[in-house]
Amino acid sequence: MEGLVGGAEVAIRTGRLLPGYQELSEGVNAPVRGIAATDNGEISVIAKKVGSRVLAVELICAAYGRAAGLPIPEPLILIDEKHQFHFGSADTGHPSLAHFVNAEDASLIKTLSEWPGLVAAACFDELVVNPDRHDGNLLYDGESFTLIDHDLCLPHGMQPESTFGPEGANILLKILIDSIPTDELSKRRALKEIEAWIADKSDISMDGASLALNGACTPDTQNQLLSFIKARLIKLADLLNDKVKPEQRRLEY
């Protein structure tokens, strides 16, 4: 299963998680740090053993986010010595200067509110319905932020047009909204930036991610997840408008 599949935008490496990896924490999906062997050479990875649907969710979110220009580590599909699937991410480095963002750190939250990538990251989390951008899956190295862990995204059974709630569940969107001045012009500008981000994403191809998942999950799961993203992107401007300007329906420009 080793190799490189997919187009340039969402090429997904596959490979083998080599024995000798180190456990990083406990739990059902406890991550490990180790080395993966691929046709393109060995790479240091963070990997976790997951079920087929979670593997698909993680892979599709990472592939789409990277194709959209977001700072997400390279995703990989890995198989261990017991022939079990793992979702892998290219390791940011060990030791690494990156550390988890603390939601109680006011100075860091202020830095996040001024981050040029905040609009894109908030839109992305709304698109994939990420309720879990907590202290453990947002990294900061003193200069830039990195988004990791998307296993709770794309919830099963949710309709693409459904509101992502409760209020404040999208942590990055809350930070963005709190940073927007309350005057009408500022809100209009924020909505224009949001709509510009959405418009740019309509032609992202996910063929590479879909091809990479062949054999790792069912075609029905692939189709359901990819169809959800496509359908939700169409509704995203309305959904975000209602959160940025809950007192008024989406403006027509």
Phi, psi and omega in degrees: 000003184283149177149195180230122182235156176097168178283178186298326185288321185230036178300132183242119175281145173236157182182197183240131175282115186283148176301155180101008179289160185248127177289136182259334179198174179263170177126175183297314181250044184301126181285155175231155173250131181197199181242134176248138177260124177232171177295343179260016178108176179276149181217140175284132185225158163253125186229153175215139179281124185223164174287171187295321181290317179296322176301315179296317179299310181300314183294313182294317179297315181294317181294315180295315181299318179293320177296332178274002175089014181276151182280081180239132180300153179301129177272151176221151169260124185237151173237133180269186184293344177263010179065032177259142181284142173229146167270129181242149173232139176302130182293137180284355179123143179219120357289152183241146176282346181289142177221160181293139177288132177262118183296345180268356181273099186299322182292323179289322177295323176296318176299319179296321180294339179259002181293127180300337181270005186296316181300312180299316182293321178294318177297318180298314180296327176290322180296313184267003177057064182264107180267010196230033179274061184266194185303333187269358181224029171223117184255149177221130183250014181098345179231323184216162180256151177228133181262128180225166173060105180231028187291341180262005181281172177049058186299138182297133176089350180283141176277143183302330183271001184288146177289138177274105183229178001289175181305132180090359180296324174275095188298318181293324177294321178299316178298319178298311182297319179295336182272350181276126174304153188279355182286157184300318183297318180296321178292322177298316180297318179297318180292324176296320179293321177297314181294326178295319178297315181297315183299328181288343189261000186291339184251015178290128179268137177247019181300322181296317179295319180296317179297320181296331184276353179303122180092343180266335175209172184285152175302325179298319179295314177305309184296320181296316182291315181291323177294324179299312181298315181299315181289323182289327179301324179295326183268353193296320181300316178296317181297318181286324176302318181295339178268323178288321180231071183297341182278355186210141176294167184305133179286147174260126183256000000 
